Amino acid sequence: MANRLTKGKGLFGGLNVGSGSDIVKIASGTVSVDFGSISANTTGSKTVTVTGVADGDIVVLNPGALTAGLAFAGAAVTAANTVTVYAVNTTGSAIDNAAVDFDYLWFDLT
């Protein structure tokens, strides 16, 4: 099928740049993350549901406001429909940050 535009949307069957993997779909949304208490100078994690993600997909997160001393340390798809979000406490005391909304951008490669 030739590439065409329908109602402002491209029908391409996947996007490939260079020799990388095809991007089947790009989606965005928001997830709420509550790490609970993270001990001094340690890393904590929390799993969240992003329906449809699968092993091999890429999810990019942008955190909301975190308590001083708590830093966003990345995210990874760890199971079907599951993203694990990591944070590090850089202080000498435990931090219990309230739930924070993270915006995400999901690149479906599967």
C-alpha atoms as an extended CHARMM CRD file, in Angstrom:
* protein
*
       110  EXT
         1         1  MET       CA              0.0000000000        0.0000000000        0.0000000000  PROA      1               0.0000000000
         2         2  ALA       CA              1.3420000000        3.4260000000       -0.8900000000  PROA      2               0.0000000000
         3         3  ASN       CA              1.8370000000        5.9950000000        1.8490000000  PROA      3               0.0000000000
         4         4  ARG       CA             -1.0770000000        8.4050000000        2.0510000000  PROA      4               0.0000000000
         5         5  LEU       CA             -2.6990000000       10.8990000000        4.4070000000  PROA      5               0.0000000000
         6         6  THR       CA             -6.2350000000       10.3540000000        5.6530000000  PROA      6               0.0000000000
         7         7  LYS       CA             -7.9150000000       12.9830000000        7.8190000000  PROA      7               0.0000000000
         8         8  GLY       CA             -4.5080000000       14.4390000000        8.6820000000  PROA      8               0.0000000000
         9         9  LYS       CA             -3.0090000000       11.1150000000        9.7960000000  PROA      9               0.0000000000
        10        10  GLY       CA             -0.2410000000        9.2560000000        8.0100000000  PROA      10              0.0000000000
        11        11  LEU       CA             -0.7780000000        5.5950000000        7.1490000000  PROA      11              0.0000000000
        12        12  PHE       CA              2.7370000000        4.2770000000        6.9210000000  PROA      12              0.0000000000
        13        13  GLY       CA              2.7450000000        0.9360000000        8.7580000000  PROA      13              0.0000000000
        14        14  GLY       CA              5.7000000000        1.9930000000       10.9260000000  PROA      14              0.0000000000
        15        15  LEU       CA              8.4220000000        4.6210000000       10.9630000000  PROA      15              0.0000000000
        16        16  ASN       CA             12.0610000000        3.7300000000       10.5550000000  PROA      16              0.0000000000
        17        17  VAL       CA             14.9400000000        6.1830000000       10.7790000000  PROA      17              0.0000000000
        18        18  GLY       CA             18.3020000000        4.8740000000        9.6250000000  PROA      18              0.0000000000
        19        19  SER       CA             18.8590000000        1.2530000000       10.5640000000  PROA      19              0.0000000000
        20        20  GLY       CA             16.9070000000        1.3130000000       13.8460000000  PROA      20              0.0000000000
        21        21  SER       CA             13.7600000000       -0.5580000000       14.8090000000  PROA      21              0.0000000000
        22        22  ASP       CA             10.3950000000        0.3700000000       13.2940000000  PROA      22              0.0000000000
        23        23  ILE       CA              8.2860000000        2.6150000000       15.5110000000  PROA      23              0.0000000000
        24        24  VAL       CA              4.8200000000        1.1060000000       15.2890000000  PROA      24              0.0000000000
        25        25  LYS       CA              3.0590000000        3.7040000000       17.4360000000  PROA      25              0.0000000000
        26        26  ILE       CA              3.8460000000        6.7300000000       19.5960000000  PROA      26              0.0000000000
        27        27  ALA       CA              1.5370000000        7.4500000000       22.5340000000  PROA      27              0.0000000000
        28        28  SER       CA              1.6120000000        9.8010000000       25.4910000000  PROA      28              0.0000000000
        29        29  GLY       CA             -0.0750000000       10.0680000000       28.8630000000  PROA      29              0.0000000000
        30        30  THR       CA              0.3950000000       10.6040000000       32.5670000000  PROA      30              0.0000000000
        31        31  VAL       CA              1.0340000000        8.1570000000       35.4100000000  PROA      31              0.0000000000
        32        32  SER       CA              1.0240000000        8.8210000000       39.1420000000  PROA      32              0.0000000000
        33        33  VAL       CA              4.1010000000        7.5550000000       41.0030000000  PROA      33              0.0000000000
        34        34  ASP       CA              4.4180000000        7.2640000000       44.7880000000  PROA      34              0.0000000000
        35        35  PHE       CA              7.8410000000        5.9010000000       45.7310000000  PROA      35              0.0000000000
        36        36  GLY       CA              6.9740000000        5.6920000000       49.4150000000  PROA      36              0.0000000000
        37        37  SER       CA              9.8840000000        6.2380000000       51.7980000000  PROA      37              0.0000000000
        38        38  ILE       CA             13.3590000000        5.9870000000       50.2640000000  PROA      38              0.0000000000
        39        39  SER       CA             16.1990000000        5.5300000000       52.7560000000  PROA      39              0.0000000000
        40        40  ALA       CA             19.1780000000        7.8810000000       52.8730000000  PROA      40              0.0000000000
        41        41  ASN       CA             21.6100000000        7.5920000000       49.9510000000  PROA      41              0.0000000000
        42        42  THR       CA             19.7160000000        4.7630000000       48.2370000000  PROA      42              0.0000000000
        43        43  THR       CA             17.6510000000        4.1330000000       45.1440000000  PROA      43              0.0000000000
        44        44  GLY       CA             13.9470000000        3.3310000000       45.2270000000  PROA      44              0.0000000000
        45        45  SER       CA             11.5980000000        2.0710000000       42.5610000000  PROA      45              0.0000000000
        46        46  LYS       CA              7.9040000000        1.8380000000       41.8410000000  PROA      46              0.0000000000
        47        47  THR       CA              6.0250000000       -0.0700000000       39.1540000000  PROA      47              0.0000000000
        48        48  VAL       CA              3.2020000000        1.6010000000       37.2360000000  PROA      48              0.0000000000
        49        49  THR       CA              0.8110000000        0.3560000000       34.5860000000  PROA      49              0.0000000000
        50        50  VAL       CA              1.0580000000        1.6430000000       31.0340000000  PROA      50              0.0000000000
        51        51  THR       CA             -1.3930000000       -0.4970000000       29.0960000000  PROA      51              0.0000000000
        52        52  GLY       CA              0.1160000000       -1.9450000000       25.9440000000  PROA      52              0.0000000000
        53        53  VAL       CA              3.8370000000       -1.5600000000       26.6520000000  PROA      53              0.0000000000
        54        54  ALA       CA              5.9040000000       -4.6630000000       26.0050000000  PROA      54              0.0000000000
        55        55  ASP       CA              9.4840000000       -5.8310000000       26.3770000000  PROA      55              0.0000000000
        56        56  GLY       CA             11.5760000000       -3.9740000000       23.8120000000  PROA      56              0.0000000000
        57        57  ASP       CA              9.4660000000       -0.7830000000       23.8260000000  PROA      57              0.0000000000
        58        58  ILE       CA             10.8520000000        2.5650000000       24.9680000000  PROA      58              0.0000000000
        59        59  VAL       CA              9.1220000000        4.7750000000       27.5340000000  PROA      59              0.0000000000
        60        60  VAL       CA             10.4710000000        8.2520000000       28.2890000000  PROA      60              0.0000000000
        61        61  LEU       CA              9.2510000000        9.9010000000       31.5040000000  PROA      61              0.0000000000
        62        62  ASN       CA              9.2320000000       13.5320000000       32.5960000000  PROA      62              0.0000000000
        63        63  PRO       CA              8.6910000000       13.9220000000       36.3520000000  PROA      63              0.0000000000
        64        64  GLY       CA              6.6550000000       16.5220000000       38.1290000000  PROA      64              0.0000000000
        65        65  ALA       CA              8.0740000000       18.2870000000       41.1870000000  PROA      65              0.0000000000
        66        66  LEU       CA             10.1270000000       16.0520000000       43.4790000000  PROA      66              0.0000000000
        67        67  THR       CA             11.2280000000       16.8210000000       47.0260000000  PROA      67              0.0000000000
        68        68  ALA       CA             14.6880000000       18.4230000000       47.2460000000  PROA      68              0.0000000000
        69        69  GLY       CA             17.3020000000       15.6610000000       47.3950000000  PROA      69              0.0000000000
        70        70  LEU       CA             15.1850000000       13.1750000000       45.4330000000  PROA      70              0.0000000000
        71        71  ALA       CA             16.2190000000       12.7220000000       41.7940000000  PROA      71              0.0000000000
        72        72  PHE       CA             14.5250000000       10.8770000000       38.9480000000  PROA      72              0.0000000000
        73        73  ALA       CA             16.9130000000        8.0790000000       37.9230000000  PROA      73              0.0000000000
        74        74  GLY       CA             15.2080000000        6.5570000000       34.8740000000  PROA      74              0.0000000000
        75        75  ALA       CA             12.5390000000        4.1050000000       33.8190000000  PROA      75              0.0000000000
        76        76  ALA       CA             12.3090000000        0.7970000000       32.0020000000  PROA      76              0.0000000000
        77        77  VAL       CA              9.6580000000       -1.5200000000       30.6200000000  PROA      77              0.0000000000
        78        78  THR       CA              9.9910000000       -4.5100000000       32.9490000000  PROA      78              0.0000000000
        79        79  ALA       CA              6.9910000000       -6.6420000000       31.9450000000  PROA      79              0.0000000000
        80        80  ALA       CA              3.9250000000       -6.5090000000       29.7480000000  PROA      80              0.0000000000
        81        81  ASN       CA              1.9180000000       -3.3730000000       30.6620000000  PROA      81              0.0000000000
        82        82  THR       CA              4.4880000000       -2.4880000000       33.3660000000  PROA      82              0.0000000000
        83        83  VAL       CA              7.0550000000        0.3010000000       33.6570000000  PROA      83              0.0000000000
        84        84  THR       CA              9.4310000000        0.4960000000       36.6170000000  PROA      84              0.0000000000
        85        85  VAL       CA             10.3500000000        4.0480000000       37.6340000000  PROA      85              0.0000000000
        86        86  TYR       CA             13.5320000000        4.7080000000       39.6360000000  PROA      86              0.0000000000
        87        87  ALA       CA             14.5040000000        7.5630000000       41.9650000000  PROA      87              0.0000000000
        88        88  VAL       CA             17.5770000000        8.1720000000       44.1010000000  PROA      88              0.0000000000
        89        89  ASN       CA             17.7010000000        9.8510000000       47.4860000000  PROA      89              0.0000000000
        90        90  THR       CA             20.9050000000       11.9060000000       47.5810000000  PROA      90              0.0000000000
        91        91  THR       CA             20.5050000000       13.0550000000       51.1800000000  PROA      91              0.0000000000
        92        92  GLY       CA             21.5310000000       11.6860000000       54.5560000000  PROA      92              0.0000000000
        93        93  SER       CA             17.8970000000       11.2350000000       55.6610000000  PROA      93              0.0000000000
        94        94  ALA       CA             14.9210000000        9.2260000000       54.4280000000  PROA      94              0.0000000000
        95        95  ILE       CA             12.5580000000       10.9970000000       52.0090000000  PROA      95              0.0000000000
        96        96  ASP       CA              8.8700000000       10.1540000000       51.6360000000  PROA      96              0.0000000000
        97        97  ASN       CA              7.7450000000       12.1750000000       48.6250000000  PROA      97              0.0000000000
        98        98  ALA       CA              4.0130000000       12.4610000000       47.9590000000  PROA      98              0.0000000000
        99        99  ALA       CA              2.6540000000       10.9450000000       44.7410000000  PROA      99              0.0000000000
       100       100  VAL       CA              3.9200000000       12.7840000000       41.6580000000  PROA      100             0.0000000000
       101       101  ASP       CA              2.4670000000       12.8460000000       38.1560000000  PROA      101             0.0000000000
       102       102  PHE       CA              4.9370000000       11.8450000000       35.4330000000  PROA      102             0.0000000000
       103       103  ASP       CA              4.2120000000       12.5910000000       31.7780000000  PROA      103             0.0000000000
       104       104  TYR       CA              5.3030000000        9.7830000000       29.4670000000  PROA      104             0.0000000000
       105       105  LEU       CA              6.0410000000        9.2660000000       25.8070000000  PROA      105             0.0000000000
       106       106  TRP       CA              5.8320000000        5.6390000000       24.6570000000  PROA      106             0.0000000000
       107       107  PHE       CA              7.5480000000        4.3550000000       21.5240000000  PROA      107             0.0000000000
       108       108  ASP       CA              5.9170000000        1.0430000000       20.5810000000  PROA      108             0.0000000000
       109       109  LEU       CA              8.5790000000       -1.0620000000       18.8390000000  PROA      109             0.0000000000
       110       110  THR       CA              6.8180000000       -4.4090000000       19.0810000000  PROA      110             0.0000000000
